[in-house]
Amino acid sequence: MGGKDLAEQLKTLRPNTKVLLTSGCTNDMEFQNGELVGNVSFVQKPFMPADLLAKVQEVLKA
């Protein structure tokens, strides 16, 4: 099972759970805006530590 599928199942069971996926190899359009259906966020590799920190903070505030 991939991360996206796991996140979707997790959000079904616990809708308020914050999820942040990361990948270095995707051209999937659903990842392009940094957010998936169901409030699952995404950060593309490579990223700088400050970028990851900012995204984690953004996800936790949402």
KOLKE-883005 format. One record per residue: residue number from 1; residue in three letters; x, y, z of N, C-alpha, C in turn. Coordinates in pm, whole numbers, plus 32768, in hexadecimal, padded with zeros to 4 digits. Example, Ala and Ser with C-alpha at 12.3 -4.5 7.8 and 13.67 -1.06 7.14 Angstrom:
! KOLKE-883005
+-----+------+------+------+------+------+------+------+------+------+------+
| pos | code |  n.u |  n.v |  n.w | ca.u | ca.v | ca.w |  c.u |  c.v |  c.w |
+-----+------+------+------+------+------+------+------+------+------+------+
|   1 |  ALA | 8527 | 7DC7 | 830C | 84CE | 7E3E | 830C | 8528 | 7EB6 | 830C |
|   2 |  SER | 8505 | 7F1F | 82C4 | 8557 | 7F96 | 82CA | 850A | 8003 | 8313 |
+-----+------+------+------+------+------+------+------+------+------+------+
This chain:
! KOLKE-883005
+-----+------+------+------+------+------+------+------+------+------+------+
| pos | code |  n.u |  n.v |  n.w | ca.u | ca.v | ca.w |  c.u |  c.v |  c.w |
+-----+------+------+------+------+------+------+------+------+------+------+
|   1 |  MET | 8055 | 7F8B | 8000 | 8000 | 8000 | 8000 | 805A | 807C | 8000 |
|   2 |  GLY | 8038 | 80DA | 7FAB | 8084 | 8157 | 7FA5 | 8054 | 81BA | 800E |
|   3 |  GLY | 80A0 | 8223 | 801D | 8080 | 8289 | 8080 | 7FF9 | 82CB | 8068 |
|   4 |  LYS | 7FDA | 82E6 | 7FEA | 7F5B | 8326 | 7FC8 | 7EE6 | 82CE | 7FF2 |
|   5 |  ASP | 7EEE | 824D | 7FD3 | 7E83 | 81EF | 7FF9 | 7E77 | 81E4 | 8090 |
|   6 |  LEU | 7EE9 | 81DD | 80D4 | 7EE8 | 81D7 | 8166 | 7EA8 | 8254 | 81A2 |
|   7 |  ALA | 7ECD | 82C8 | 816C | 7E94 | 8346 | 819E | 7DFD | 834A | 818B |
|   8 |  GLU | 7DCE | 831C | 8118 | 7D3E | 831B | 80FE | 7CF5 | 82BF | 8160 |
|   9 |  GLN | 7D2E | 824A | 817C | 7CF0 | 81EE | 81DC | 7CF3 | 8229 | 8268 |
|  10 |  LEU | 7D63 | 8266 | 828D | 7D70 | 82A2 | 8310 | 7D09 | 8312 | 8322 |
|  11 |  LYS | 7CFA | 8367 | 82BC | 7C9B | 83D5 | 82C5 | 7C0B | 83A3 | 82CC |
|  12 |  THR | 7BF0 | 832E | 8295 | 7B6B | 82F2 | 82A0 | 7B50 | 82C8 | 8330 |
|  13 |  LEU | 7BB3 | 828E | 8371 | 7BA5 | 8260 | 83FA | 7BAE | 82D2 | 845F |
|  14 |  ARG | 7C06 | 8331 | 8445 | 7C1E | 83A1 | 84A2 | 7C28 | 8423 | 8451 |
|  15 |  PRO | 7BB7 | 845D | 842F | 7BB5 | 84D0 | 83D4 | 7C05 | 854A | 8402 |
|  16 |  ASN | 7C1C | 855A | 8481 | 7C65 | 85D0 | 84B2 | 7CFC | 85BD | 84B8 |
|  17 |  THR | 7D2C | 8549 | 848F | 7DBB | 852E | 8491 | 7E03 | 8582 | 8428 |
|  18 |  LYS | 7E71 | 85C0 | 844F | 7EC2 | 8610 | 83F3 | 7F20 | 85B2 | 83A9 |
|  19 |  VAL | 7F29 | 85C0 | 8326 | 7F7E | 856A | 82D4 | 7FD2 | 85C0 | 8277 |
|  20 |  LEU | 8054 | 85A3 | 8273 | 80AF | 85E5 | 8217 | 80FE | 857A | 81CE |
|  21 |  LEU | 80EB | 8572 | 814C | 8133 | 8512 | 80FA | 81AA | 8555 | 80B9 |
|  22 |  THR | 8211 | 8507 | 809C | 8286 | 853A | 8056 | 82B3 | 84D5 | 7FEE |
|  23 |  SER | 82E7 | 8506 | 7F80 | 8317 | 84AD | 7F17 | 837A | 84F7 | 7EC0 |
|  24 |  GLY | 83CE | 84AC | 7E80 | 842E | 84E5 | 7E24 | 8412 | 84BF | 7D95 |
|  25 |  CYS | 83AB | 846F | 7D80 | 8393 | 843E | 7CF9 | 82FE | 843A | 7CD9 |
|  26 |  THR | 82C6 | 84AE | 7CBF | 823B | 84B0 | 7C96 | 8223 | 8521 | 7C34 |
|  27 |  ASN | 81D6 | 8503 | 7BD0 | 81A7 | 8568 | 7B73 | 8110 | 8570 | 7B7B |
|  28 |  ASP | 80D9 | 852E | 7BDE | 8048 | 8524 | 7BEF | 800D | 85AE | 7C08 |
|  29 |  MET | 7FAE | 85D7 | 7BB6 | 7F74 | 865C | 7BC1 | 7F31 | 8675 | 7C48 |
|  30 |  GLU | 7F00 | 860E | 7C89 | 7EBD | 8625 | 7D07 | 7F1E | 8652 | 7D74 |
|  31 |  PHE | 7FA0 | 8645 | 7D5D | 8003 | 8673 | 7DBC | 8036 | 86FF | 7D9A |
|  32 |  GLN | 8019 | 8732 | 7D27 | 8059 | 87AA | 7CF6 | 803F | 8826 | 7D4B |
|  33 |  ASN | 7FCD | 8830 | 7D89 | 7FAD | 88A6 | 7DD9 | 7FD0 | 8895 | 7E6B |
|  34 |  GLY | 8011 | 8828 | 7E90 | 803B | 8813 | 7F19 | 7FCF | 87DE | 7F74 |
|  35 |  GLU | 7F5E | 87BA | 7F3A | 7EF3 | 8783 | 7F8D | 7EA3 | 871E | 7F3D |
|  36 |  LEU | 7E7D | 86B4 | 7F7F | 7E2C | 864B | 7F43 | 7D9C | 8659 | 7F6F |
|  37 |  VAL | 7D46 | 8610 | 7F2F | 7CBB | 860B | 7F5A | 7CB7 | 85D8 | 7FE9 |
|  38 |  GLY | 7C62 | 8612 | 803B | 7C54 | 85E5 | 80C5 | 7CB5 | 8626 | 8124 |
|  39 |  ASN | 7CED | 8699 | 80FE | 7D46 | 86E2 | 8158 | 7DC6 | 8697 | 8179 |
|  40 |  VAL | 7DFC | 8650 | 811A | 7E7E | 860E | 812B | 7EE4 | 8665 | 80E3 |
|  41 |  SER | 7F47 | 8696 | 812B | 7FAB | 86EF | 80F1 | 8020 | 86A0 | 80BA |
|  42 |  PHE | 806D | 86E3 | 8065 | 80DB | 86A2 | 801F | 814F | 8703 | 8013 |
|  43 |  VAL | 81C7 | 86CF | 8021 | 8240 | 871E | 800A | 829B | 86CC | 7FAD |
|  44 |  GLN | 82CA | 870C | 7F44 | 831C | 86CA | 7EDE | 83AF | 86CB | 7F05 |
|  45 |  LYS | 83F1 | 865A | 7EF9 | 8482 | 8653 | 7F0D | 84C6 | 8686 | 7E8F |
|  46 |  PRO | 853A | 86BB | 7E94 | 8583 | 86DE | 7F0E | 854C | 875E | 7F4B |
|  47 |  PHE | 8557 | 8768 | 7FCD | 852B | 87E1 | 8012 | 8593 | 8804 | 807B |
|  48 |  MET | 8598 | 8881 | 809B | 85F2 | 88B0 | 8103 | 85B0 | 889B | 818B |
|  49 |  PRO | 85FF | 8889 | 81F5 | 85C3 | 8876 | 8279 | 8560 | 88E5 | 829F |
|  50 |  ALA | 857E | 8960 | 827B | 8523 | 89CF | 829C | 849F | 89C0 | 8252 |
|  51 |  ASP | 84A3 | 898C | 81D6 | 8428 | 8977 | 8189 | 83D2 | 890A | 81C9 |
|  52 |  LEU | 8412 | 889F | 81F7 | 83CA | 8834 | 823B | 838C | 8867 | 82BD |
|  53 |  LEU | 83D9 | 88B1 | 8309 | 83A7 | 88EA | 8386 | 832E | 8943 | 836D |
|  54 |  ALA | 8335 | 8997 | 8307 | 82C5 | 89EF | 82E6 | 824A | 899F | 82BF |
|  55 |  LYS | 825D | 8934 | 8272 | 81EB | 88E3 | 8247 | 81AE | 8899 | 82BE |
|  56 |  VAL | 8201 | 8864 | 8318 | 81CE | 8820 | 838F | 817E | 8884 | 83E5 |
|  57 |  GLN | 81B3 | 88FB | 83F6 | 816B | 8960 | 8444 | 80E6 | 8983 | 8403 |
|  58 |  GLU | 80E6 | 898F | 837E | 806B | 89AC | 8334 | 8004 | 893E | 8348 |
|  59 |  VAL | 8030 | 88C1 | 8340 | 7FD5 | 884E | 8350 | 7F9C | 884A | 83DD |
|  60 |  LEU | 7FF0 | 8862 | 8440 | 7FC2 | 885C | 84CB | 7F5F | 88CD | 84EC |
|  61 |  LYS | 7F6E | 8940 | 84AB | 7F13 | 89AF | 84C3 | 7E8D | 899B | 847E |
|  62 |  ALA | 7E8A | 894E | 8414 | 7E0F | 893A | 83C6 | 7DA8 | 88EB | 8413 |
+-----+------+------+------+------+------+------+------+------+------+------+
